[in-house]
Amino acid sequence: MVNFGKLMKQAKKLQEDMLEAQKKLSELTVEGTAGGGAVKTVCNGELRVQDIKIKPEVLKDIDADMLEDLVLASLRDAQDKAKKASEEVMGKVSGPIGGVPGLM
């Protein structure tokens, strides 16, 4: 027989843990780089871009296409790092049920 009271407490705890994890991810920042640090992009754990920095000396010897490629590479690097961090944080919360389709 299923103990619904216990099940509801577990569901409430999971929901609280998920909200805490989401808050943690919104506060997390990661940095992606390209061109040996010529371009840096900062994203949060929700994959939102927070900042992009381009070293001024890069602008002297680069064309628009190359700069666009560096910005894109930097952005992708930051998003990949943020996604990995997000998976780690959410994996701790969801535990074994995270792999069950439809539950998370």
N, C-alpha and C positions, 0 to 999 in steps of 0.2 A: 504494500500500500504506500502511495506517495504522500509524503509529509508536505502539504502545500504551504504551511507556515514557514517551514525551513527553506523551501524553494523560493518563496517570495523574498525572504531575507537575503538569500544569495543573489537574487536578481537585483535587489536594491543596492547591495554592496557592489556588484559589478557595474551598475549604472553610475554610482558615485566614483568608482575607480576610473571609469571611462571619462567622466567629466574632468577629473583631476589630470588624467593623462593628456586630454585635449588642451587644458590650460597650460600644462608643462610644454607641450609642443608649440603653442603660440608664443611662448617666451624663449624657446630655444633658438639660437642662431648658429648658422654654419657659414663658412666662407669657401667659395669656389674661386679658383684662379686659372689664368691662361697666360701664355707668353712669358713664362718664368716670373709671374707676379705682375706683369705689365697691366693686366686687367683683373680686378677683384670684384666679386659679386657676393653679397650677403643675402641669405634667405632665412626665413624662420622655419620651424618644424611643420608648418602648414603649406610649405612650398611657395610662400609669398616673398617676392623680392623686396628687400628692405633697403638696399644700397648698392650702387655700382661706382667703382672708383677706377679711373684710368690715369696712369702716371703721365704727367705732362710731356716728358721727353719722348714718349711713344708717339705722340701726335706729330712730331717733327719728321719722322722717317717712315710714315705708314700711309697707305691709301685707304679709302673708305671701305673697300671690300675686305681688306685684311683686318681692319678694326672691327667690322661687323662680325667676322669669323671669331675673333678673340673674345668679343663680348658674348657671343652665343656659346662658345666653349666654356667660358667662365660661368655663365648662367647654368648650363647643363651640369657642370661639376658641382656647383652649390646645390642644385636640386637633387642630384644623385645622393649627395651626402645627407641632405635633409630627409629624403625618402628612407634611407637606411636607418637614420636615427629614429624616424617615426615608426618604422617597423619594429625596432627594438623596444621602444616605449610601449607601443600598443600590444606587442607580443607578451610583455610582462603582465599586462592587464587581462588580456583575453585568454591566455594560457591555452589549454588543450581545446577549448571550444572555438578558438579562433579559426581552426581549420575545418570546421563543420559548415558547409554551405548554408546560407540563409540565417545563420545565427548572429553574425557580426557584419 
